[in-house]
Amino acid sequence: MCLTEAFIRECFSDDELFKAISEELHRRVPCGPYAPPGEYVESIQSLPPGLKAMAATYMLDVNMALDDLLWYFWCAHNRRYCEEALWGLKELGADEAAGIFEEAYSLVLPHWDTIGAITDGVKFQDYCDESGLEDAADPLNKRMWTIMGYWGKREGKWFGLFGWWLRYARKHPEKVVGQGA
């Protein structure tokens, strides 16, 4: 089944809408978000803006749920991928989250090559601690966790970036479906 504007407009269940969006992303991006970052970025370029924004921000949501911003930049260590995530946050209307992400990206850039050379998670965490990145990123992480609902009060069942996905789809179904979907 292809996702349609009519389905989005008529779907009152957030669970069903999220499932349909997820299935559409899996159908249209078969390599999936765990593909090498460069490959994944290439695979999402032809998506309609809404789906592209959702695909571009998926790993950020996962990393914020499981870890933090620094781990996102290590796991998704590709500048183009990070730029797509920033664009995606803005497209989804997550402006405050985009500002925090941009601050964190600026913080990480002077360490970019070193981070990219680290292949072990324990060594990455040690580097973040020793370099002062962890302390510098901590306030940004706390702000992002709060905005995303992972810290403090949650607004409803759908939190994290997935809540933005649903609000965006309901507001702009044509930008989720796009031409030729």
CYANA upper distance limits for C-alpha pairs under 8 A (distance plus 0.5 A):
  2 CYS  CA     24 GLU  CA      7.05
  2 CYS  CA    181 ALA  CA      7.44
  3 LEU  CA      7 PHE  CA      7.31
  3 LEU  CA      8 ILE  CA      8.13
  3 LEU  CA     20 ALA  CA      7.09
  3 LEU  CA     21 ILE  CA      7.60
  3 LEU  CA     24 GLU  CA      6.74
  3 LEU  CA    177 VAL  CA      6.95
  3 LEU  CA    181 ALA  CA      8.07
  4 THR  CA      8 ILE  CA      6.93
  4 THR  CA    173 PRO  CA      8.42
  4 THR  CA    177 VAL  CA      6.50
  4 THR  CA    181 ALA  CA      8.47
  5 GLU  CA      9 ARG  CA      6.64
  5 GLU  CA    173 PRO  CA      5.72
  5 GLU  CA    174 GLU  CA      6.50
  5 GLU  CA    177 VAL  CA      6.88
  6 ALA  CA     10 GLU  CA      6.53
  7 PHE  CA     11 CYS  CA      6.25
  8 ILE  CA     17 LEU  CA      7.27
  8 ILE  CA    169 ALA  CA      7.49
  8 ILE  CA    170 ARG  CA      6.96
  8 ILE  CA    173 PRO  CA      6.74
  9 ARG  CA    170 ARG  CA      7.06
  9 ARG  CA    173 PRO  CA      7.73
 11 CYS  CA     16 GLU  CA      7.67
 11 CYS  CA     17 LEU  CA      6.85
 12 PHE  CA     17 LEU  CA      8.31
 13 SER  CA     17 LEU  CA      6.71
 14 ASP  CA     18 PHE  CA      6.46
 14 ASP  CA    166 LEU  CA      7.49
 15 ASP  CA     19 LYS  CA      6.62
 16 GLU  CA     20 ALA  CA      6.63
 17 LEU  CA     21 ILE  CA      6.64
 17 LEU  CA    166 LEU  CA      7.75
 18 PHE  CA     22 SER  CA      6.54
 18 PHE  CA    162 PHE  CA      8.38
 18 PHE  CA    166 LEU  CA      7.29
 19 LYS  CA     23 GLU  CA      6.60
 20 ALA  CA     24 GLU  CA      6.61
 21 ILE  CA     25 LEU  CA      6.70
 21 ILE  CA     51 LEU  CA      8.49
 22 SER  CA     26 HIS  CA      6.71
 23 GLU  CA     27 ARG  CA      6.55
 24 GLU  CA     28 ARG  CA      6.56
 25 LEU  CA     29 VAL  CA      6.15
 25 LEU  CA     30 PRO  CA      8.47
 25 LEU  CA     51 LEU  CA      7.57
 25 LEU  CA     55 ALA  CA      7.68
 26 HIS  CA     30 PRO  CA      6.01
 26 HIS  CA     32 GLY  CA      7.12
 28 ARG  CA     47 LEU  CA      8.32
 29 VAL  CA     43 SER  CA      6.69
 29 VAL  CA     44 ILE  CA      7.15
 31 CYS  CA     35 ALA  CA      6.37
 31 CYS  CA     40 TYR  CA      7.39
 31 CYS  CA     43 SER  CA      8.10
 32 GLY  CA     40 TYR  CA      7.47
 33 PRO  CA     37 PRO  CA      8.34
 33 PRO  CA     40 TYR  CA      6.73
 33 PRO  CA     55 ALA  CA      7.90
 33 PRO  CA     58 TYR  CA      7.84
 33 PRO  CA     59 MET  CA      7.39
 34 TYR  CA     40 TYR  CA      8.29
 35 ALA  CA     39 GLU  CA      6.90
 35 ALA  CA     40 TYR  CA      6.19
 36 PRO  CA     40 TYR  CA      6.68
 37 PRO  CA     41 VAL  CA      6.61
 37 PRO  CA     76 ALA  CA      6.33
 37 PRO  CA     77 HIS  CA      7.50
 37 PRO  CA     78 ASN  CA      6.59
 37 PRO  CA     81 TYR  CA      6.84
 38 GLY  CA     42 GLU  CA      6.83
 38 GLY  CA     78 ASN  CA      7.08
 38 GLY  CA     80 ARG  CA      8.05
 38 GLY  CA     81 TYR  CA      7.47
 39 GLU  CA     43 SER  CA      6.75
 40 TYR  CA     44 ILE  CA      6.98
 41 VAL  CA     45 GLN  CA      7.14
 41 VAL  CA     56 ALA  CA      8.09
 41 VAL  CA     80 ARG  CA      7.78
 41 VAL  CA     81 TYR  CA      6.33
 41 VAL  CA     84 GLU  CA      8.21
 44 ILE  CA     52 LYS  CA      6.29
 44 ILE  CA     55 ALA  CA      7.50
 44 ILE  CA     56 ALA  CA      8.21
 45 GLN  CA     52 LYS  CA      7.47
 46 SER  CA     52 LYS  CA      8.40
 47 LEU  CA     51 LEU  CA      6.49
 47 LEU  CA     52 LYS  CA      5.73
 47 LEU  CA    178 GLY  CA      8.22
 48 PRO  CA     52 LYS  CA      6.47
 48 PRO  CA    175 LYS  CA      6.40
 48 PRO  CA    176 VAL  CA      6.32
 48 PRO  CA    177 VAL  CA      6.86
 48 PRO  CA    178 GLY  CA      5.33
 48 PRO  CA    179 GLN  CA      7.84
 49 PRO  CA     53 ALA  CA      6.52
 49 PRO  CA     91 GLU  CA      8.14
 49 PRO  CA    175 LYS  CA      6.18
 49 PRO  CA    176 VAL  CA      7.02
 49 PRO  CA    178 GLY  CA      8.14
 50 GLY  CA     54 MET  CA      6.79
 50 GLY  CA     91 GLU  CA      7.81
 50 GLY  CA     92 LEU  CA      7.80
 50 GLY  CA    168 TYR  CA      7.97
 50 GLY  CA    169 ALA  CA      7.81
 50 GLY  CA    172 HIS  CA      8.31
 50 GLY  CA    175 LYS  CA      5.58
 50 GLY  CA    176 VAL  CA      4.81
 50 GLY  CA    177 VAL  CA      8.23
 51 LEU  CA     55 ALA  CA      6.55
 51 LEU  CA    175 LYS  CA      8.15
 51 LEU  CA    176 VAL  CA      5.66
 51 LEU  CA    177 VAL  CA      8.04
 52 LYS  CA     56 ALA  CA      6.43
 52 LYS  CA     88 GLY  CA      7.65
 53 ALA  CA     57 THR  CA      6.70
 53 ALA  CA     84 GLU  CA      8.10
 53 ALA  CA     85 ALA  CA      7.69
 53 ALA  CA     87 TRP  CA      7.67
 53 ALA  CA     88 GLY  CA      4.35
 53 ALA  CA     89 LEU  CA      7.36
 53 ALA  CA     91 GLU  CA      6.85
 53 ALA  CA     92 LEU  CA      7.14
 54 MET  CA     58 TYR  CA      6.60
 54 MET  CA     88 GLY  CA      7.19
 54 MET  CA     92 LEU  CA      8.32
 54 MET  CA    165 TRP  CA      6.84
 56 ALA  CA     81 TYR  CA      7.68
 56 ALA  CA     84 GLU  CA      6.21
 56 ALA  CA     85 ALA  CA      5.31
 56 ALA  CA     88 GLY  CA      6.37
 57 THR  CA     61 ASP  CA      6.91
 57 THR  CA     84 GLU  CA      8.41
 57 THR  CA     85 ALA  CA      5.51
 57 THR  CA     86 LEU  CA      8.48
 57 THR  CA     88 GLY  CA      6.58
 57 THR  CA     89 LEU  CA      7.30
 57 THR  CA    161 LEU  CA      7.91
 58 TYR  CA     62 VAL  CA      6.92
 58 TYR  CA    161 LEU  CA      8.15
 59 MET  CA     63 ASN  CA      6.48
 59 MET  CA     72 TYR  CA      7.73
 59 MET  CA     76 ALA  CA      8.10
 60 LEU  CA     64 MET  CA      6.55
 60 LEU  CA     69 LEU  CA      8.12
 60 LEU  CA     72 TYR  CA      6.52
 60 LEU  CA     85 ALA  CA      7.99
 61 ASP  CA     65 ALA  CA      6.62
 61 ASP  CA    160 GLY  CA      6.69
 61 ASP  CA    161 LEU  CA      6.28
 61 ASP  CA    162 PHE  CA      8.28
 62 VAL  CA     66 LEU  CA      6.66
 63 ASN  CA     67 ASP  CA      5.64
 63 ASN  CA     68 ASP  CA      6.22
 63 ASN  CA     69 LEU  CA      7.45
 63 ASN  CA     71 TRP  CA      7.02
 63 ASN  CA     72 TYR  CA      5.87
 64 MET  CA     68 ASP  CA      5.18
 64 MET  CA     69 LEU  CA      6.90
 64 MET  CA     72 TYR  CA      8.06
 64 MET  CA    144 MET  CA      8.44
 64 MET  CA    145 TRP  CA      7.40
 65 ALA  CA    150 TYR  CA      7.28
 65 ALA  CA    160 GLY  CA      8.22
 67 ASP  CA     71 TRP  CA      6.76
 67 ASP  CA     72 TYR  CA      8.40
 68 ASP  CA     72 TYR  CA      7.02
 68 ASP  CA    141 ASN  CA      6.59
 69 LEU  CA     73 PHE  CA      7.00
 69 LEU  CA    101 PHE  CA      8.16
 69 LEU  CA    104 ALA  CA      7.50
 69 LEU  CA    137 ALA  CA      8.01
 69 LEU  CA    141 ASN  CA      6.75
 70 LEU  CA     74 TRP  CA      6.90
 70 LEU  CA    104 ALA  CA      8.29
 70 LEU  CA    108 VAL  CA      8.14
 70 LEU  CA    128 CYS  CA      8.48
 70 LEU  CA    134 GLU  CA      8.15
 70 LEU  CA    137 ALA  CA      7.83
 71 TRP  CA     75 CYS  CA      6.44
 72 TYR  CA     76 ALA  CA      6.19
 72 TYR  CA     77 HIS  CA      8.29
 73 PHE  CA     77 HIS  CA      5.80
 73 PHE  CA     78 ASN  CA      8.47
 73 PHE  CA     82 CYS  CA      8.06
 73 PHE  CA    105 TYR  CA      8.27
 73 PHE  CA    108 VAL  CA      8.19
 74 TRP  CA    115 ILE  CA      6.84
 74 TRP  CA    116 GLY  CA      7.34
 74 TRP  CA    124 PHE  CA      8.42
 76 ALA  CA     81 TYR  CA      7.31
 76 ALA  CA     82 CYS  CA      7.72
 77 HIS  CA     81 TYR  CA      8.10
 77 HIS  CA     82 CYS  CA      8.20
 77 HIS  CA    116 GLY  CA      6.89
 78 ASN  CA     82 CYS  CA      6.83
 79 ARG  CA     83 GLU  CA      6.62
 80 ARG  CA     84 GLU  CA      6.61
 81 TYR  CA     85 ALA  CA      6.71
 82 CYS  CA     86 LEU  CA      6.77
 82 CYS  CA    105 TYR  CA      8.42
 83 GLU  CA     87 TRP  CA      6.65
 84 GLU  CA     88 GLY  CA      6.38
 85 ALA  CA     89 LEU  CA      6.67
 86 LEU  CA     90 LYS  CA      6.96
 86 LEU  CA     98 ALA  CA      6.31
 86 LEU  CA    101 PHE  CA      7.37
 86 LEU  CA    102 GLU  CA      7.49
 87 TRP  CA     91 GLU  CA      6.62
 88 GLY  CA     92 LEU  CA      6.57
 89 LEU  CA     93 GLY  CA      6.85
 89 LEU  CA     94 ALA  CA      5.61
 89 LEU  CA     95 ASP  CA      7.17
 89 LEU  CA     97 ALA  CA      7.42
 89 LEU  CA     98 ALA  CA      5.89
 90 LYS  CA     94 ALA  CA      6.12
 90 LYS  CA     95 ASP  CA      5.98
 90 LYS  CA     98 ALA  CA      6.56
 92 LEU  CA    164 TRP  CA      6.81
 92 LEU  CA    165 TRP  CA      7.36
 92 LEU  CA    168 TYR  CA      6.46
 93 GLY  CA    164 TRP  CA      8.06
 93 GLY  CA    168 TYR  CA      8.22
 94 ALA  CA     98 ALA  CA      6.59
 94 ALA  CA    164 TRP  CA      7.65
 95 ASP  CA     99 GLY  CA      6.75
 96 GLU  CA    100 ILE  CA      6.91
 96 GLU  CA    147 ILE  CA      8.42
 97 ALA  CA    101 PHE  CA      6.55
 97 ALA  CA    144 MET  CA      6.69
 97 ALA  CA    147 ILE  CA      7.47
 98 ALA  CA    102 GLU  CA      6.53
 99 GLY  CA    103 GLU  CA      6.79
100 ILE  CA    104 ALA  CA      6.73
100 ILE  CA    140 LEU  CA      6.66
100 ILE  CA    143 ARG  CA      8.12
100 ILE  CA    144 MET  CA      7.26
101 PHE  CA    105 TYR  CA      6.56
102 GLU  CA    106 SER  CA      6.70
103 GLU  CA    107 LEU  CA      6.75
103 GLU  CA    140 LEU  CA      8.33
104 ALA  CA    108 VAL  CA      6.75
104 ALA  CA    137 ALA  CA      7.10
104 ALA  CA    140 LEU  CA      7.40
105 TYR  CA    109 LEU  CA      6.61
106 SER  CA    110 PRO  CA      8.21
107 LEU  CA    133 LEU  CA      8.15
107 LEU  CA    136 ALA  CA      8.37
107 LEU  CA    137 ALA  CA      8.20
108 VAL  CA    112 TRP  CA      6.56
108 VAL  CA    133 LEU  CA      8.10
111 HIS  CA    115 ILE  CA      6.56
112 TRP  CA    116 GLY  CA      6.65
113 ASP  CA    117 ALA  CA      6.84
114 THR  CA    118 ILE  CA      7.18
115 ILE  CA    124 PHE  CA      7.56
118 ILE  CA    123 LYS  CA      7.35
118 ILE  CA    124 PHE  CA      6.58
119 THR  CA    123 LYS  CA      8.21
119 THR  CA    124 PHE  CA      8.09
120 ASP  CA    124 PHE  CA      6.65
121 GLY  CA    125 GLN  CA      6.67
122 VAL  CA    126 ASP  CA      6.66
123 LYS  CA    127 TYR  CA      6.58
124 PHE  CA    128 CYS  CA      6.76
125 GLN  CA    129 ASP  CA      6.74
126 ASP  CA    130 GLU  CA      6.54
127 TYR  CA    131 SER  CA      6.28
128 CYS  CA    132 GLY  CA      6.63
128 CYS  CA    133 LEU  CA      5.38
128 CYS  CA    134 GLU  CA      5.60
129 ASP  CA    133 LEU  CA      6.86
129 ASP  CA    134 GLU  CA      5.81
129 ASP  CA    135 ASP  CA      7.82
132 GLY  CA    136 ALA  CA      6.74
133 LEU  CA    137 ALA  CA      6.41
134 GLU  CA    138 ASP  CA      6.48
135 ASP  CA    139 PRO  CA      8.36
136 ALA  CA    140 LEU  CA      8.41
137 ALA  CA    141 ASN  CA      6.61
138 ASP  CA    142 LYS  CA      6.75
139 PRO  CA    143 ARG  CA      6.76
140 LEU  CA    144 MET  CA      6.60
141 ASN  CA    145 TRP  CA      6.45
142 LYS  CA    146 THR  CA      6.62
142 LYS  CA    151 TRP  CA      7.77
143 ARG  CA    147 ILE  CA      6.74
144 MET  CA    148 MET  CA      6.53
145 TRP  CA    149 GLY  CA      6.47
145 TRP  CA    150 TYR  CA      5.30
145 TRP  CA    151 TRP  CA      5.54
146 THR  CA    150 TYR  CA      6.45
146 THR  CA    151 TRP  CA      5.08
146 THR  CA    152 GLY  CA      6.48
146 THR  CA    153 LYS  CA      8.23
147 ILE  CA    151 TRP  CA      8.41
147 ILE  CA    160 GLY  CA      8.36
148 MET  CA    159 PHE  CA      6.45
148 MET  CA    160 GLY  CA      4.68
148 MET  CA    161 LEU  CA      6.95
149 GLY  CA    153 LYS  CA      6.92
149 GLY  CA    154 ARG  CA      5.34
149 GLY  CA    155 GLU  CA      7.49
149 GLY  CA    159 PHE  CA      5.96
149 GLY  CA    160 GLY  CA      6.37
150 TYR  CA    154 ARG  CA      7.83
150 TYR  CA    159 PHE  CA      8.05
150 TYR  CA    160 GLY  CA      7.42
154 ARG  CA    159 PHE  CA      7.39
155 GLU  CA    159 PHE  CA      7.33
158 TRP  CA    162 PHE  CA      6.87
158 TRP  CA    163 GLY  CA      5.29
159 PHE  CA    163 GLY  CA      5.44
159 PHE  CA    164 TRP  CA      8.45
160 GLY  CA    164 TRP  CA      8.05
161 LEU  CA    165 TRP  CA      6.85
162 PHE  CA    166 LEU  CA      6.90
163 GLY  CA    167 ARG  CA      6.86
164 TRP  CA    168 TYR  CA      6.42
165 TRP  CA    169 ALA  CA      6.61
166 LEU  CA    170 ARG  CA      6.74
167 ARG  CA    171 LYS  CA      6.69
168 TYR  CA    172 HIS  CA      6.26
168 TYR  CA    173 PRO  CA      8.15
169 ALA  CA    173 PRO  CA      5.41
169 ALA  CA    175 LYS  CA      8.24
169 ALA  CA    176 VAL  CA      6.67
172 HIS  CA    176 VAL  CA      7.24
173 PRO  CA    177 VAL  CA      6.77
174 GLU  CA    178 GLY  CA      6.11
177 VAL  CA    181 ALA  CA      6.40
